[in-house]
Amino acid sequence: MEVVLRATAMFAIVYLLVRMLGKRELGQMTPFEFIVMVVIGDLIQQGVTQNDFSLTGAALAIGTFAFWGLVLSWMSYLSPRAARLLEGEPRVIVHHGRVLTDSLRRDRLTRAEIESEMRLAGIASLGDVAWAVLEPNGKISFIRRADASEAPEGK
């Protein structure tokens, strides 16, 4: 039973930590951030199982993490209020070609990161963006301005 309680406490700590770190997906992590996450995983394992190296202890810890993940997923599915609280809300970061610096600061994004994502979306200039929205999953959605000229395809 102690393993289940420890796993529950560590799940809560990890969940809060990930929420505080911001809306970054794995592909956006620097190599150092990735290494830190791997080290955190090892530290979590030590904190959850302590001196219990049994198969049962590991199964209980994994099961507890899976259980709480499923509970939060169902809560988000069943309640829009819970979804906003647990998953966050989309945030506008560019409005009619103008970068909203307060939103960038809040999510620790740089203009260079936005421009990189724009290029990946095939958008050359901030002036061509009507809206850019940082989604709860960490991806940036771009909506082109209606009057933005698009490059001819393959001609």
Contacts in CASP RR format, 6 or more apart in sequence:
PFRMAT RR
TARGET T0000
AUTHOR 0000-0000-0000
METHOD contacts of the structure
MODEL  1
MEVVLRATAMFAIVYLLVRMLGKRELGQMTPFEFIVMVVIGDLIQQGVTQ
NDFSLTGAALAIGTFAFWGLVLSWMSYLSPRAARLLEGEPRVIVHHGRVL
TDSLRRDRLTRAEIESEMRLAGIASLGDVAWAVLEPNGKISFIRRADASE
APEGK
3 48 0 8 1.000
3 49 0 8 1.000
3 52 0 8 1.000
3 57 0 8 1.000
3 60 0 8 1.000
3 61 0 8 1.000
3 64 0 8 1.000
4 60 0 8 1.000
4 61 0 8 1.000
4 64 0 8 1.000
6 47 0 8 1.000
6 48 0 8 1.000
6 49 0 8 1.000
6 50 0 8 1.000
6 61 0 8 1.000
7 48 0 8 1.000
7 60 0 8 1.000
7 61 0 8 1.000
7 63 0 8 1.000
7 64 0 8 1.000
7 65 0 8 1.000
8 64 0 8 1.000
8 68 0 8 1.000
10 44 0 8 1.000
10 47 0 8 1.000
10 48 0 8 1.000
11 64 0 8 1.000
11 65 0 8 1.000
11 68 0 8 1.000
11 69 0 8 1.000
12 68 0 8 1.000
14 40 0 8 1.000
14 44 0 8 1.000
15 68 0 8 1.000
15 72 0 8 1.000
17 40 0 8 1.000
22 107 0 8 1.000
22 108 0 8 1.000
23 107 0 8 1.000
23 134 0 8 1.000
23 135 0 8 1.000
23 136 0 8 1.000
23 137 0 8 1.000
23 138 0 8 1.000
24 33 0 8 1.000
24 138 0 8 1.000
25 137 0 8 1.000
25 138 0 8 1.000
25 139 0 8 1.000
26 34 0 8 1.000
28 113 0 8 1.000
28 138 0 8 1.000
29 37 0 8 1.000
45 61 0 8 1.000
48 61 0 8 1.000
49 57 0 8 1.000
49 58 0 8 1.000
49 61 0 8 1.000
72 86 0 8 1.000
75 82 0 8 1.000
75 83 0 8 1.000
75 86 0 8 1.000
76 82 0 8 1.000
76 83 0 8 1.000
76 86 0 8 1.000
76 87 0 8 1.000
77 83 0 8 1.000
87 136 0 8 1.000
88 136 0 8 1.000
89 136 0 8 1.000
90 133 0 8 1.000
90 134 0 8 1.000
90 135 0 8 1.000
90 136 0 8 1.000
90 141 0 8 1.000
91 103 0 8 1.000
91 106 0 8 1.000
91 107 0 8 1.000
91 133 0 8 1.000
91 134 0 8 1.000
92 100 0 8 1.000
92 103 0 8 1.000
92 131 0 8 1.000
92 132 0 8 1.000
92 133 0 8 1.000
92 134 0 8 1.000
93 99 0 8 1.000
93 100 0 8 1.000
93 103 0 8 1.000
93 104 0 8 1.000
93 107 0 8 1.000
93 109 0 8 1.000
93 114 0 8 1.000
93 132 0 8 1.000
93 133 0 8 1.000
93 134 0 8 1.000
93 140 0 8 1.000
94 100 0 8 1.000
94 114 0 8 1.000
94 126 0 8 1.000
94 129 0 8 1.000
94 131 0 8 1.000
94 132 0 8 1.000
94 142 0 8 1.000
95 130 0 8 1.000
95 131 0 8 1.000
96 127 0 8 1.000
96 129 0 8 1.000
96 130 0 8 1.000
96 131 0 8 1.000
96 145 0 8 1.000
97 126 0 8 1.000
97 127 0 8 1.000
97 128 0 8 1.000
97 129 0 8 1.000
97 130 0 8 1.000
97 145 0 8 1.000
98 126 0 8 1.000
99 111 0 8 1.000
99 114 0 8 1.000
99 126 0 8 1.000
103 109 0 8 1.000
103 134 0 8 1.000
104 110 0 8 1.000
104 111 0 8 1.000
104 114 0 8 1.000
107 134 0 8 1.000
109 134 0 8 1.000
114 126 0 8 1.000
114 132 0 8 1.000
114 140 0 8 1.000
115 126 0 8 1.000
117 132 0 8 1.000
117 140 0 8 1.000
117 142 0 8 1.000
118 124 0 8 1.000
118 126 0 8 1.000
118 129 0 8 1.000
118 132 0 8 1.000
118 142 0 8 1.000
121 140 0 8 1.000
121 142 0 8 1.000
123 129 0 8 1.000
123 142 0 8 1.000
123 144 0 8 1.000
127 145 0 8 1.000
127 148 0 8 1.000
128 144 0 8 1.000
128 145 0 8 1.000
128 148 0 8 1.000
128 149 0 8 1.000
129 142 0 8 1.000
129 143 0 8 1.000
129 144 0 8 1.000
129 145 0 8 1.000
129 148 0 8 1.000
130 143 0 8 1.000
130 144 0 8 1.000
130 145 0 8 1.000
130 146 0 8 1.000
130 148 0 8 1.000
131 141 0 8 1.000
131 142 0 8 1.000
131 143 0 8 1.000
132 140 0 8 1.000
132 141 0 8 1.000
132 142 0 8 1.000
132 143 0 8 1.000
133 140 0 8 1.000
133 141 0 8 1.000
133 143 0 8 1.000
134 140 0 8 1.000
135 141 0 8 1.000
144 150 0 8 1.000
END
